[in-house]
Amino acid sequence: MQQVKIFKGIENDVSSLEQEVNRWIRQSGAKIISITGNIAPQSDSGTSTSGALGGGHFAASDVLLIVLYEPAP
């Protein structure tokens, strides 16, 4: 029976998210069917001093990974 596992991380720490997912795959022995990802940009509520596009500061984006898998027998 197929199941879903969701992982959430932040853009500036993608390597930790990769490590977490890879560790889970190794430990669970799951058969991975697919992995889908999404990044949701976040902007800082602070005001840009230049007023121009791209002149502001941006917060790290949220990264979401959805893993479709079959559990190990």
CHARMM internal coordinates of N, CA and C (Angstrom, degrees):
IC EDIT
DIST 1 N 1 CA 1.4436
DIST 1 CA 1 C 1.5335
ANGL 1 N 1 CA 1 C 108.57
DIST 1 C 2 N 1.3302
ANGL 1 CA 1 C 2 N 116.80
DIHE 1 N 1 CA 1 C 2 N 130.51
DIST 2 N 2 CA 1.4594
ANGL 1 C 2 N 2 CA 121.56
DIHE 1 CA 1 C 2 N 2 CA -179.76
DIST 2 CA 2 C 1.5266
ANGL 2 N 2 CA 2 C 110.66
DIHE 1 C 2 N 2 CA 2 C -74.55
DIST 2 C 3 N 1.3284
ANGL 2 CA 2 C 3 N 114.81
DIHE 2 N 2 CA 2 C 3 N 144.46
DIST 3 N 3 CA 1.4548
ANGL 2 C 3 N 3 CA 121.65
DIHE 2 CA 2 C 3 N 3 CA 178.66
DIST 3 CA 3 C 1.5183
ANGL 3 N 3 CA 3 C 109.67
DIHE 2 C 3 N 3 CA 3 C -135.45
DIST 3 C 4 N 1.3305
ANGL 3 CA 3 C 4 N 115.68
DIHE 3 N 3 CA 3 C 4 N 167.50
DIST 4 N 4 CA 1.4609
ANGL 3 C 4 N 4 CA 122.32
DIHE 3 CA 3 C 4 N 4 CA -178.19
DIST 4 CA 4 C 1.5253
ANGL 4 N 4 CA 4 C 109.23
DIHE 3 C 4 N 4 CA 4 C -122.22
DIST 4 C 5 N 1.3260
ANGL 4 CA 4 C 5 N 116.05
DIHE 4 N 4 CA 4 C 5 N 139.89
DIST 5 N 5 CA 1.4658
ANGL 4 C 5 N 5 CA 122.18
DIHE 4 CA 4 C 5 N 5 CA 171.74
DIST 5 CA 5 C 1.5177
ANGL 5 N 5 CA 5 C 107.01
DIHE 4 C 5 N 5 CA 5 C -129.56
DIST 5 C 6 N 1.3294
ANGL 5 CA 5 C 6 N 115.83
DIHE 5 N 5 CA 5 C 6 N 136.06
DIST 6 N 6 CA 1.4678
ANGL 5 C 6 N 6 CA 121.20
DIHE 5 CA 5 C 6 N 6 CA -177.70
DIST 6 CA 6 C 1.5272
ANGL 6 N 6 CA 6 C 109.17
DIHE 5 C 6 N 6 CA 6 C -114.27
DIST 6 C 7 N 1.3242
ANGL 6 CA 6 C 7 N 115.26
DIHE 6 N 6 CA 6 C 7 N 133.16
DIST 7 N 7 CA 1.4592
ANGL 6 C 7 N 7 CA 122.49
DIHE 6 CA 6 C 7 N 7 CA 176.81
DIST 7 CA 7 C 1.5227
ANGL 7 N 7 CA 7 C 107.69
DIHE 6 C 7 N 7 CA 7 C -118.98
DIST 7 C 8 N 1.3295
ANGL 7 CA 7 C 8 N 116.79
DIHE 7 N 7 CA 7 C 8 N 141.22
DIST 8 N 8 CA 1.4632
ANGL 7 C 8 N 8 CA 121.20
DIHE 7 CA 7 C 8 N 8 CA 179.26
DIST 8 CA 8 C 1.5175
ANGL 8 N 8 CA 8 C 108.85
DIHE 7 C 8 N 8 CA 8 C -129.98
DIST 8 C 9 N 1.3182
ANGL 8 CA 8 C 9 N 115.39
DIHE 8 N 8 CA 8 C 9 N 137.90
DIST 9 N 9 CA 1.4537
ANGL 8 C 9 N 9 CA 120.80
DIHE 8 CA 8 C 9 N 9 CA 177.93
DIST 9 CA 9 C 1.5122
ANGL 9 N 9 CA 9 C 109.95
DIHE 8 C 9 N 9 CA 9 C -148.98
DIST 9 C 10 N 1.3313
ANGL 9 CA 9 C 10 N 115.58
DIHE 9 N 9 CA 9 C 10 N -168.59
DIST 10 N 10 CA 1.4593
ANGL 9 C 10 N 10 CA 119.85
DIHE 9 CA 9 C 10 N 10 CA 176.83
DIST 10 CA 10 C 1.5248
ANGL 10 N 10 CA 10 C 109.62
DIHE 9 C 10 N 10 CA 10 C -125.07
DIST 10 C 11 N 1.2999
ANGL 10 CA 10 C 11 N 113.71
DIHE 10 N 10 CA 10 C 11 N 153.52
DIST 11 N 11 CA 1.4598
ANGL 10 C 11 N 11 CA 123.06
DIHE 10 CA 10 C 11 N 11 CA -172.39
DIST 11 CA 11 C 1.5290
ANGL 11 N 11 CA 11 C 113.27
DIHE 10 C 11 N 11 CA 11 C -54.63
DIST 11 C 12 N 1.3189
ANGL 11 CA 11 C 12 N 117.67
DIHE 11 N 11 CA 11 C 12 N -42.02
DIST 12 N 12 CA 1.4576
ANGL 11 C 12 N 12 CA 117.84
DIHE 11 CA 11 C 12 N 12 CA -175.96
DIST 12 CA 12 C 1.5281
ANGL 12 N 12 CA 12 C 112.82
DIHE 11 C 12 N 12 CA 12 C -85.36
DIST 12 C 13 N 1.3277
ANGL 12 CA 12 C 13 N 117.79
DIHE 12 N 12 CA 12 C 13 N 12.23
DIST 13 N 13 CA 1.4599
ANGL 12 C 13 N 13 CA 121.12
DIHE 12 CA 12 C 13 N 13 CA 174.91
DIST 13 CA 13 C 1.5266
ANGL 13 N 13 CA 13 C 109.94
DIHE 12 C 13 N 13 CA 13 C -138.55
DIST 13 C 14 N 1.3364
ANGL 13 CA 13 C 14 N 115.77
DIHE 13 N 13 CA 13 C 14 N 42.48
DIST 14 N 14 CA 1.4599
ANGL 13 C 14 N 14 CA 121.35
DIHE 13 CA 13 C 14 N 14 CA -177.56
DIST 14 CA 14 C 1.5277
ANGL 14 N 14 CA 14 C 111.10
DIHE 13 C 14 N 14 CA 14 C -63.91
DIST 14 C 15 N 1.3182
ANGL 14 CA 14 C 15 N 117.98
DIHE 14 N 14 CA 14 C 15 N -34.20
DIST 15 N 15 CA 1.4686
ANGL 14 C 15 N 15 CA 119.60
DIHE 14 CA 14 C 15 N 15 CA -178.68
DIST 15 CA 15 C 1.5220
ANGL 15 N 15 CA 15 C 111.23
DIHE 14 C 15 N 15 CA 15 C -62.46
DIST 15 C 16 N 1.3219
ANGL 15 CA 15 C 16 N 118.64
DIHE 15 N 15 CA 15 C 16 N -36.34
DIST 16 N 16 CA 1.4715
ANGL 15 C 16 N 16 CA 121.02
DIHE 15 CA 15 C 16 N 16 CA 176.27
DIST 16 CA 16 C 1.5168
ANGL 16 N 16 CA 16 C 111.08
DIHE 15 C 16 N 16 CA 16 C -66.26
DIST 16 C 17 N 1.3207
ANGL 16 CA 16 C 17 N 116.36
DIHE 16 N 16 CA 16 C 17 N -38.71
DIST 17 N 17 CA 1.4611
ANGL 16 C 17 N 17 CA 120.54
DIHE 16 CA 16 C 17 N 17 CA 177.95
DIST 17 CA 17 C 1.5369
ANGL 17 N 17 CA 17 C 109.78
DIHE 16 C 17 N 17 CA 17 C -64.54
DIST 17 C 18 N 1.3217
ANGL 17 CA 17 C 18 N 116.83
DIHE 17 N 17 CA 17 C 18 N -43.61
DIST 18 N 18 CA 1.4660
ANGL 17 C 18 N 18 CA 120.64
DIHE 17 CA 17 C 18 N 18 CA 177.01
DIST 18 CA 18 C 1.5235
ANGL 18 N 18 CA 18 C 110.77
DIHE 17 C 18 N 18 CA 18 C -58.80
DIST 18 C 19 N 1.3224
ANGL 18 CA 18 C 19 N 116.63
DIHE 18 N 18 CA 18 C 19 N -45.87
DIST 19 N 19 CA 1.4589
ANGL 18 C 19 N 19 CA 120.99
DIHE 18 CA 18 C 19 N 19 CA 179.73
DIST 19 CA 19 C 1.5277
ANGL 19 N 19 CA 19 C 110.96
DIHE 18 C 19 N 19 CA 19 C -61.38
DIST 19 C 20 N 1.3360
ANGL 19 CA 19 C 20 N 116.86
DIHE 19 N 19 CA 19 C 20 N -42.77
DIST 20 N 20 CA 1.4586
ANGL 19 C 20 N 20 CA 121.00
DIHE 19 CA 19 C 20 N 20 CA 179.52
DIST 20 CA 20 C 1.5302
ANGL 20 N 20 CA 20 C 111.46
DIHE 19 C 20 N 20 CA 20 C -61.16
DIST 20 C 21 N 1.3331
ANGL 20 CA 20 C 21 N 116.29
DIHE 20 N 20 CA 20 C 21 N -46.19
DIST 21 N 21 CA 1.4621
ANGL 20 C 21 N 21 CA 120.87
DIHE 20 CA 20 C 21 N 21 CA -179.53
DIST 21 CA 21 C 1.5259
ANGL 21 N 21 CA 21 C 110.38
DIHE 20 C 21 N 21 CA 21 C -65.02
DIST 21 C 22 N 1.3283
ANGL 21 CA 21 C 22 N 117.54
DIHE 21 N 21 CA 21 C 22 N -46.88
DIST 22 N 22 CA 1.4610
ANGL 21 C 22 N 22 CA 120.82
DIHE 21 CA 21 C 22 N 22 CA -179.35
DIST 22 CA 22 C 1.5303
ANGL 22 N 22 CA 22 C 111.86
DIHE 21 C 22 N 22 CA 22 C -63.31
DIST 22 C 23 N 1.3283
ANGL 22 CA 22 C 23 N 117.02
DIHE 22 N 22 CA 22 C 23 N -38.85
DIST 23 N 23 CA 1.4634
ANGL 22 C 23 N 23 CA 120.81
DIHE 22 CA 22 C 23 N 23 CA 177.35
DIST 23 CA 23 C 1.5283
ANGL 23 N 23 CA 23 C 110.44
DIHE 22 C 23 N 23 CA 23 C -63.22
DIST 23 C 24 N 1.3491
ANGL 23 CA 23 C 24 N 116.44
DIHE 23 N 23 CA 23 C 24 N -44.36
DIST 24 N 24 CA 1.4643
ANGL 23 C 24 N 24 CA 120.38
DIHE 23 CA 23 C 24 N 24 CA 178.95
DIST 24 CA 24 C 1.5335
ANGL 24 N 24 CA 24 C 111.04
DIHE 23 C 24 N 24 CA 24 C -61.60
DIST 24 C 25 N 1.3329
ANGL 24 CA 24 C 25 N 116.82
DIHE 24 N 24 CA 24 C 25 N -42.06
DIST 25 N 25 CA 1.4667
ANGL 24 C 25 N 25 CA 120.47
DIHE 24 CA 24 C 25 N 25 CA 179.70
DIST 25 CA 25 C 1.5343
ANGL 25 N 25 CA 25 C 109.84
DIHE 24 C 25 N 25 CA 25 C -61.22
DIST 25 C 26 N 1.3382
ANGL 25 CA 25 C 26 N 116.88
DIHE 25 N 25 CA 25 C 26 N -47.71
DIST 26 N 26 CA 1.4690
ANGL 25 C 26 N 26 CA 120.30
DIHE 25 CA 25 C 26 N 26 CA 179.93
DIST 26 CA 26 C 1.5279
ANGL 26 N 26 CA 26 C 111.48
DIHE 25 C 26 N 26 CA 26 C -61.76
DIST 26 C 27 N 1.3342
ANGL 26 CA 26 C 27 N 116.95
DIHE 26 N 26 CA 26 C 27 N -47.16
DIST 27 N 27 CA 1.4673
ANGL 26 C 27 N 27 CA 120.88
DIHE 26 CA 26 C 27 N 27 CA -175.48
DIST 27 CA 27 C 1.5205
ANGL 27 N 27 CA 27 C 112.91
DIHE 26 C 27 N 27 CA 27 C -70.09
DIST 27 C 28 N 1.3140
ANGL 27 CA 27 C 28 N 117.33
DIHE 27 N 27 CA 27 C 28 N -36.05
DIST 28 N 28 CA 1.4603
ANGL 27 C 28 N 28 CA 120.44
DIHE 27 CA 27 C 28 N 28 CA -176.10
DIST 28 CA 28 C 1.5231
ANGL 28 N 28 CA 28 C 112.35
DIHE 27 C 28 N 28 CA 28 C -81.86
DIST 28 C 29 N 1.3376
ANGL 28 CA 28 C 29 N 116.80
DIHE 28 N 28 CA 28 C 29 N -26.22
DIST 29 N 29 CA 1.4536
ANGL 28 C 29 N 29 CA 120.22
DIHE 28 CA 28 C 29 N 29 CA -175.70
DIST 29 CA 29 C 1.5211
ANGL 29 N 29 CA 29 C 112.45
DIHE 28 C 29 N 29 CA 29 C 69.14
DIST 29 C 30 N 1.3229
ANGL 29 CA 29 C 30 N 117.02
DIHE 29 N 29 CA 29 C 30 N 15.94
DIST 30 N 30 CA 1.4679
ANGL 29 C 30 N 30 CA 121.95
DIHE 29 CA 29 C 30 N 30 CA -177.65
DIST 30 CA 30 C 1.5247
ANGL 30 N 30 CA 30 C 111.29
DIHE 29 C 30 N 30 CA 30 C -65.15
DIST 30 C 31 N 1.3271
ANGL 30 CA 30 C 31 N 114.80
DIHE 30 N 30 CA 30 C 31 N 149.00
DIST 31 N 31 CA 1.4584
ANGL 30 C 31 N 31 CA 121.30
DIHE 30 CA 30 C 31 N 31 CA 172.84
DIST 31 CA 31 C 1.5289
ANGL 31 N 31 CA 31 C 106.35
DIHE 30 C 31 N 31 CA 31 C -92.67
DIST 31 C 32 N 1.3165
ANGL 31 CA 31 C 32 N 116.35
DIHE 31 N 31 CA 31 C 32 N 113.07
DIST 32 N 32 CA 1.4638
ANGL 31 C 32 N 32 CA 121.44
DIHE 31 CA 31 C 32 N 32 CA -176.77
DIST 32 CA 32 C 1.5187
ANGL 32 N 32 CA 32 C 109.37
DIHE 31 C 32 N 32 CA 32 C -79.26
DIST 32 C 33 N 1.3262
ANGL 32 CA 32 C 33 N 115.37
DIHE 32 N 32 CA 32 C 33 N 128.04
DIST 33 N 33 CA 1.4602
ANGL 32 C 33 N 33 CA 121.15
DIHE 32 CA 32 C 33 N 33 CA 177.44
DIST 33 CA 33 C 1.5253
ANGL 33 N 33 CA 33 C 109.74
DIHE 32 C 33 N 33 CA 33 C -95.65
DIST 33 C 34 N 1.3286
ANGL 33 CA 33 C 34 N 116.44
DIHE 33 N 33 CA 33 C 34 N -45.02
DIST 34 N 34 CA 1.4641
ANGL 33 C 34 N 34 CA 119.83
DIHE 33 CA 33 C 34 N 34 CA 176.43
DIST 34 CA 34 C 1.5230
ANGL 34 N 34 CA 34 C 110.01
DIHE 33 C 34 N 34 CA 34 C -161.23
DIST 34 C 35 N 1.3295
ANGL 34 CA 34 C 35 N 114.15
DIHE 34 N 34 CA 34 C 35 N 155.66
DIST 35 N 35 CA 1.4619
ANGL 34 C 35 N 35 CA 121.81
DIHE 34 CA 34 C 35 N 35 CA 173.92
DIST 35 CA 35 C 1.5170
ANGL 35 N 35 CA 35 C 106.56
DIHE 34 C 35 N 35 CA 35 C -129.64
DIST 35 C 36 N 1.3206
ANGL 35 CA 35 C 36 N 115.21
DIHE 35 N 35 CA 35 C 36 N 125.20
DIST 36 N 36 CA 1.4622
ANGL 35 C 36 N 36 CA 121.81
DIHE 35 CA 35 C 36 N 36 CA 179.26
DIST 36 CA 36 C 1.5202
ANGL 36 N 36 CA 36 C 107.84
DIHE 35 C 36 N 36 CA 36 C -119.18
DIST 36 C 37 N 1.3237
ANGL 36 CA 36 C 37 N 116.40
DIHE 36 N 36 CA 36 C 37 N 141.59
DIST 37 N 37 CA 1.4551
ANGL 36 C 37 N 37 CA 119.61
DIHE 36 CA 36 C 37 N 37 CA -178.60
DIST 37 CA 37 C 1.5135
ANGL 37 N 37 CA 37 C 112.62
DIHE 36 C 37 N 37 CA 37 C -129.57
DIST 37 C 38 N 1.3279
ANGL 37 CA 37 C 38 N 113.75
DIHE 37 N 37 CA 37 C 38 N 160.05
DIST 38 N 38 CA 1.4555
ANGL 37 C 38 N 38 CA 120.73
DIHE 37 CA 37 C 38 N 38 CA 177.71
DIST 38 CA 38 C 1.5219
ANGL 38 N 38 CA 38 C 108.01
DIHE 37 C 38 N 38 CA 38 C -148.36
DIST 38 C 39 N 1.3137
ANGL 38 CA 38 C 39 N 115.67
DIHE 38 N 38 CA 38 C 39 N 143.60
DIST 39 N 39 CA 1.4565
ANGL 38 C 39 N 39 CA 120.96
DIHE 38 CA 38 C 39 N 39 CA 174.86
DIST 39 CA 39 C 1.5206
ANGL 39 N 39 CA 39 C 107.53
DIHE 38 C 39 N 39 CA 39 C -121.72
DIST 39 C 40 N 1.3238
ANGL 39 CA 39 C 40 N 115.76
DIHE 39 N 39 CA 39 C 40 N 129.51
DIST 40 N 40 CA 1.4648
ANGL 39 C 40 N 40 CA 121.35
DIHE 39 CA 39 C 40 N 40 CA -177.40
DIST 40 CA 40 C 1.5248
ANGL 40 N 40 CA 40 C 108.73
DIHE 39 C 40 N 40 CA 40 C -111.98
DIST 40 C 41 N 1.3241
ANGL 40 CA 40 C 41 N 117.31
DIHE 40 N 40 CA 40 C 41 N 105.30
DIST 41 N 41 CA 1.4662
ANGL 40 C 41 N 41 CA 119.51
DIHE 40 CA 40 C 41 N 41 CA -177.95
DIST 41 CA 41 C 1.5161
ANGL 41 N 41 CA 41 C 112.38
DIHE 40 C 41 N 41 CA 41 C -62.20
DIST 41 C 42 N 1.3116
ANGL 41 CA 41 C 42 N 115.23
DIHE 41 N 41 CA 41 C 42 N 139.89
DIST 42 N 42 CA 1.4628
ANGL 41 C 42 N 42 CA 122.21
DIHE 41 CA 41 C 42 N 42 CA 178.02
DIST 42 CA 42 C 1.5237
ANGL 42 N 42 CA 42 C 107.30
DIHE 41 C 42 N 42 CA 42 C -120.21
DIST 42 C 43 N 1.3067
ANGL 42 CA 42 C 43 N 117.50
DIHE 42 N 42 CA 42 C 43 N 135.05
DIST 43 N 43 CA 1.4608
ANGL 42 C 43 N 43 CA 118.79
DIHE 42 CA 42 C 43 N 43 CA 176.53
DIST 43 CA 43 C 1.5186
ANGL 43 N 43 CA 43 C 108.98
DIHE 42 C 43 N 43 CA 43 C -111.22
DIST 43 C 44 N 1.3091
ANGL 43 CA 43 C 44 N 114.77
DIHE 43 N 43 CA 43 C 44 N 146.98
DIST 44 N 44 CA 1.4597
ANGL 43 C 44 N 44 CA 121.66
DIHE 43 CA 43 C 44 N 44 CA -179.52
DIST 44 CA 44 C 1.5244
ANGL 44 N 44 CA 44 C 109.14
DIHE 43 C 44 N 44 CA 44 C -71.88
DIST 44 C 45 N 1.3081
ANGL 44 CA 44 C 45 N 116.46
DIHE 44 N 44 CA 44 C 45 N 144.20
DIST 45 N 45 CA 1.4660
ANGL 44 C 45 N 45 CA 120.28
DIHE 44 CA 44 C 45 N 45 CA 179.67
DIST 45 CA 45 C 1.5248
ANGL 45 N 45 CA 45 C 111.85
DIHE 44 C 45 N 45 CA 45 C -78.02
DIST 45 C 46 N 1.3346
ANGL 45 CA 45 C 46 N 116.84
DIHE 45 N 45 CA 45 C 46 N -7.40
DIST 46 N 46 CA 1.4687
ANGL 45 C 46 N 46 CA 120.20
DIHE 45 CA 45 C 46 N 46 CA 178.31
DIST 46 CA 46 C 1.5191
ANGL 46 N 46 CA 46 C 111.22
DIHE 45 C 46 N 46 CA 46 C -68.18
DIST 46 C 47 N 1.3064
ANGL 46 CA 46 C 47 N 116.58
DIHE 46 N 46 CA 46 C 47 N 159.59
DIST 47 N 47 CA 1.4574
ANGL 46 C 47 N 47 CA 120.87
DIHE 46 CA 46 C 47 N 47 CA -177.92
DIST 47 CA 47 C 1.5146
ANGL 47 N 47 CA 47 C 110.59
DIHE 46 C 47 N 47 CA 47 C -94.86
DIST 47 C 48 N 1.2872
ANGL 47 CA 47 C 48 N 115.68
DIHE 47 N 47 CA 47 C 48 N 140.03
DIST 48 N 48 CA 1.4612
ANGL 47 C 48 N 48 CA 121.12
DIHE 47 CA 47 C 48 N 48 CA 177.23
DIST 48 CA 48 C 1.5165
ANGL 48 N 48 CA 48 C 109.27
DIHE 47 C 48 N 48 CA 48 C -72.78
DIST 48 C 49 N 1.3253
ANGL 48 CA 48 C 49 N 116.54
DIHE 48 N 48 CA 48 C 49 N 138.38
DIST 49 N 49 CA 1.4582
ANGL 48 C 49 N 49 CA 119.43
DIHE 48 CA 48 C 49 N 49 CA 178.85
DIST 49 CA 49 C 1.5184
ANGL 49 N 49 CA 49 C 111.72
DIHE 48 C 49 N 49 CA 49 C -79.04
DIST 49 C 50 N 1.3328
ANGL 49 CA 49 C 50 N 117.10
DIHE 49 N 49 CA 49 C 50 N -25.69
DIST 50 N 50 CA 1.4608
ANGL 49 C 50 N 50 CA 119.11
DIHE 49 CA 49 C 50 N 50 CA -177.43
DIST 50 CA 50 C 1.5226
ANGL 50 N 50 CA 50 C 111.79
DIHE 49 C 50 N 50 CA 50 C -86.34
DIST 50 C 51 N 1.3235
ANGL 50 CA 50 C 51 N 117.51
DIHE 50 N 50 CA 50 C 51 N -25.59
DIST 51 N 51 CA 1.4534
ANGL 50 C 51 N 51 CA 120.42
DIHE 50 CA 50 C 51 N 51 CA -177.78
DIST 51 CA 51 C 1.5139
ANGL 51 N 51 CA 51 C 113.58
DIHE 50 C 51 N 51 CA 51 C 76.52
DIST 51 C 52 N 1.3245
ANGL 51 CA 51 C 52 N 117.25
DIHE 51 N 51 CA 51 C 52 N -4.83
DIST 52 N 52 CA 1.4588
ANGL 51 C 52 N 52 CA 120.21
DIHE 51 CA 51 C 52 N 52 CA -179.04
DIST 52 CA 52 C 1.5242
ANGL 52 N 52 CA 52 C 110.39
DIHE 51 C 52 N 52 CA 52 C -90.53
DIST 52 C 53 N 1.3153
ANGL 52 CA 52 C 53 N 115.60
DIHE 52 N 52 CA 52 C 53 N 156.52
DIST 53 N 53 CA 1.4597
ANGL 52 C 53 N 53 CA 119.04
DIHE 52 CA 52 C 53 N 53 CA 175.54
DIST 53 CA 53 C 1.5173
ANGL 53 N 53 CA 53 C 109.36
DIHE 52 C 53 N 53 CA 53 C -60.58
DIST 53 C 54 N 1.3154
ANGL 53 CA 53 C 54 N 116.13
DIHE 53 N 53 CA 53 C 54 N 139.32
DIST 54 N 54 CA 1.4524
ANGL 53 C 54 N 54 CA 120.64
DIHE 53 CA 53 C 54 N 54 CA 179.87
DIST 54 CA 54 C 1.5091
ANGL 54 N 54 CA 54 C 113.42
DIHE 53 C 54 N 54 CA 54 C 78.48
DIST 54 C 55 N 1.3229
ANGL 54 CA 54 C 55 N 118.21
DIHE 54 N 54 CA 54 C 55 N 1.69
DIST 55 N 55 CA 1.4569
ANGL 54 C 55 N 55 CA 120.29
DIHE 54 CA 54 C 55 N 55 CA -177.99
DIST 55 CA 55 C 1.5075
ANGL 55 N 55 CA 55 C 113.42
DIHE 54 C 55 N 55 CA 55 C -90.42
DIST 55 C 56 N 1.3314
ANGL 55 CA 55 C 56 N 118.56
DIHE 55 N 55 CA 55 C 56 N -6.85
DIST 56 N 56 CA 1.4590
ANGL 55 C 56 N 56 CA 121.11
DIHE 55 CA 55 C 56 N 56 CA -176.91
DIST 56 CA 56 C 1.5119
ANGL 56 N 56 CA 56 C 112.61
DIHE 55 C 56 N 56 CA 56 C -89.95
DIST 56 C 57 N 1.3129
ANGL 56 CA 56 C 57 N 114.25
DIHE 56 N 56 CA 56 C 57 N -179.82
DIST 57 N 57 CA 1.4599
ANGL 56 C 57 N 57 CA 121.16
DIHE 56 CA 56 C 57 N 57 CA 176.76
DIST 57 CA 57 C 1.5131
ANGL 57 N 57 CA 57 C 108.21
DIHE 56 C 57 N 57 CA 57 C -100.11
DIST 57 C 58 N 1.3256
ANGL 57 CA 57 C 58 N 115.99
DIHE 57 N 57 CA 57 C 58 N 146.84
DIST 58 N 58 CA 1.4540
ANGL 57 C 58 N 58 CA 119.95
DIHE 57 CA 57 C 58 N 58 CA -178.26
DIST 58 CA 58 C 1.5122
ANGL 58 N 58 CA 58 C 110.45
DIHE 57 C 58 N 58 CA 58 C -123.96
DIST 58 C 59 N 1.3069
ANGL 58 CA 58 C 59 N 115.70
DIHE 58 N 58 CA 58 C 59 N 137.48
DIST 59 N 59 CA 1.4534
ANGL 58 C 59 N 59 CA 121.22
DIHE 58 CA 58 C 59 N 59 CA 175.58
DIST 59 CA 59 C 1.5245
ANGL 59 N 59 CA 59 C 108.75
DIHE 58 C 59 N 59 CA 59 C -77.51
DIST 59 C 60 N 1.3148
ANGL 59 CA 59 C 60 N 116.30
DIHE 59 N 59 CA 59 C 60 N 160.24
DIST 60 N 60 CA 1.4632
ANGL 59 C 60 N 60 CA 120.47
DIHE 59 CA 59 C 60 N 60 CA 178.27
DIST 60 CA 60 C 1.5213
ANGL 60 N 60 CA 60 C 110.21
DIHE 59 C 60 N 60 CA 60 C -62.91
DIST 60 C 61 N 1.3180
ANGL 60 CA 60 C 61 N 115.59
DIHE 60 N 60 CA 60 C 61 N 141.68
DIST 61 N 61 CA 1.4545
ANGL 60 C 61 N 61 CA 121.17
DIHE 60 CA 60 C 61 N 61 CA 179.95
DIST 61 CA 61 C 1.5242
ANGL 61 N 61 CA 61 C 111.13
DIHE 60 C 61 N 61 CA 61 C -81.38
DIST 61 C 62 N 1.3278
ANGL 61 CA 61 C 62 N 116.02
DIHE 61 N 61 CA 61 C 62 N 151.26
DIST 62 N 62 CA 1.4567
ANGL 61 C 62 N 62 CA 121.38
DIHE 61 CA 61 C 62 N 62 CA 174.02
DIST 62 CA 62 C 1.5234
ANGL 62 N 62 CA 62 C 108.55
DIHE 61 C 62 N 62 CA 62 C -79.98
DIST 62 C 63 N 1.3200
ANGL 62 CA 62 C 63 N 116.31
DIHE 62 N 62 CA 62 C 63 N 139.80
DIST 63 N 63 CA 1.4583
ANGL 62 C 63 N 63 CA 122.32
DIHE 62 CA 62 C 63 N 63 CA 177.17
DIST 63 CA 63 C 1.5259
ANGL 63 N 63 CA 63 C 107.25
DIHE 62 C 63 N 63 CA 63 C -118.68
DIST 63 C 64 N 1.3218
ANGL 63 CA 63 C 64 N 116.02
DIHE 63 N 63 CA 63 C 64 N 129.07
DIST 64 N 64 CA 1.4578
ANGL 63 C 64 N 64 CA 121.92
DIHE 63 CA 63 C 64 N 64 CA -178.99
DIST 64 CA 64 C 1.5256
ANGL 64 N 64 CA 64 C 108.60
DIHE 63 C 64 N 64 CA 64 C -121.84
DIST 64 C 65 N 1.3281
ANGL 64 CA 64 C 65 N 116.77
DIHE 64 N 64 CA 64 C 65 N 129.25
DIST 65 N 65 CA 1.4598
ANGL 64 C 65 N 65 CA 121.61
DIHE 64 CA 64 C 65 N 65 CA 175.70
DIST 65 CA 65 C 1.5283
ANGL 65 N 65 CA 65 C 108.42
DIHE 64 C 65 N 65 CA 65 C -119.68
DIST 65 C 66 N 1.3176
ANGL 65 CA 65 C 66 N 115.77
DIHE 65 N 65 CA 65 C 66 N 132.21
DIST 66 N 66 CA 1.4562
ANGL 65 C 66 N 66 CA 121.87
DIHE 65 CA 65 C 66 N 66 CA 178.19
DIST 66 CA 66 C 1.5228
ANGL 66 N 66 CA 66 C 107.11
DIHE 65 C 66 N 66 CA 66 C -115.69
DIST 66 C 67 N 1.3231
ANGL 66 CA 66 C 67 N 115.36
DIHE 66 N 66 CA 66 C 67 N 119.31
DIST 67 N 67 CA 1.4609
ANGL 66 C 67 N 67 CA 120.88
DIHE 66 CA 66 C 67 N 67 CA -177.59
DIST 67 CA 67 C 1.5224
ANGL 67 N 67 CA 67 C 108.43
DIHE 66 C 67 N 67 CA 67 C -107.78
DIST 67 C 68 N 1.3246
ANGL 67 CA 67 C 68 N 115.42
DIHE 67 N 67 CA 67 C 68 N 123.10
DIST 68 N 68 CA 1.4537
ANGL 67 C 68 N 68 CA 121.86
DIHE 67 CA 67 C 68 N 68 CA 173.71
DIST 68 CA 68 C 1.5232
ANGL 68 N 68 CA 68 C 106.06
DIHE 67 C 68 N 68 CA 68 C -98.93
DIST 68 C 69 N 1.3503
ANGL 68 CA 68 C 69 N 116.81
DIHE 68 N 68 CA 68 C 69 N 125.38
DIST 69 N 69 CA 1.4562
ANGL 68 C 69 N 69 CA 119.51
DIHE 68 CA 68 C 69 N 69 CA -173.77
DIST 69 CA 69 C 1.5315
ANGL 69 N 69 CA 69 C 111.42
DIHE 68 C 69 N 69 CA 69 C -148.12
DIST 69 C 70 N 1.3265
ANGL 69 CA 69 C 70 N 113.57
DIHE 69 N 69 CA 69 C 70 N 167.07
DIST 70 N 70 CA 1.4597
ANGL 69 C 70 N 70 CA 121.59
DIHE 69 CA 69 C 70 N 70 CA 170.73
DIST 70 CA 70 C 1.5224
ANGL 70 N 70 CA 70 C 106.56
DIHE 69 C 70 N 70 CA 70 C -114.73
DIST 70 C 71 N 1.3334
ANGL 70 CA 70 C 71 N 117.40
DIHE 70 N 70 CA 70 C 71 N 128.34
DIST 71 N 71 CA 1.4655
ANGL 70 C 71 N 71 CA 120.39
DIHE 70 CA 70 C 71 N 71 CA -179.40
DIST 71 CA 71 C 1.5274
ANGL 71 N 71 CA 71 C 111.43
DIHE 70 C 71 N 71 CA 71 C -61.25
DIST 71 C 72 N 1.3198
ANGL 71 CA 71 C 72 N 115.02
DIHE 71 N 71 CA 71 C 72 N 154.38
DIST 72 N 72 CA 1.4705
ANGL 71 C 72 N 72 CA 120.29
DIHE 71 CA 71 C 72 N 72 CA 176.47
DIST 72 CA 72 C 1.5321
ANGL 72 N 72 CA 72 C 108.50
DIHE 71 C 72 N 72 CA 72 C -64.32
DIST 72 C 73 N 1.3252
ANGL 72 CA 72 C 73 N 116.70
DIHE 72 N 72 CA 72 C 73 N 144.06
DIST 73 N 73 CA 1.4789
ANGL 72 C 73 N 73 CA 119.77
DIHE 72 CA 72 C 73 N 73 CA 179.60
DIST 73 CA 73 C 1.5152
ANGL 73 N 73 CA 73 C 113.10
DIHE 72 C 73 N 73 CA 73 C -66.80
END
COOR INIT
IC SEED 1 N 1 CA 1 C
IC BUILD
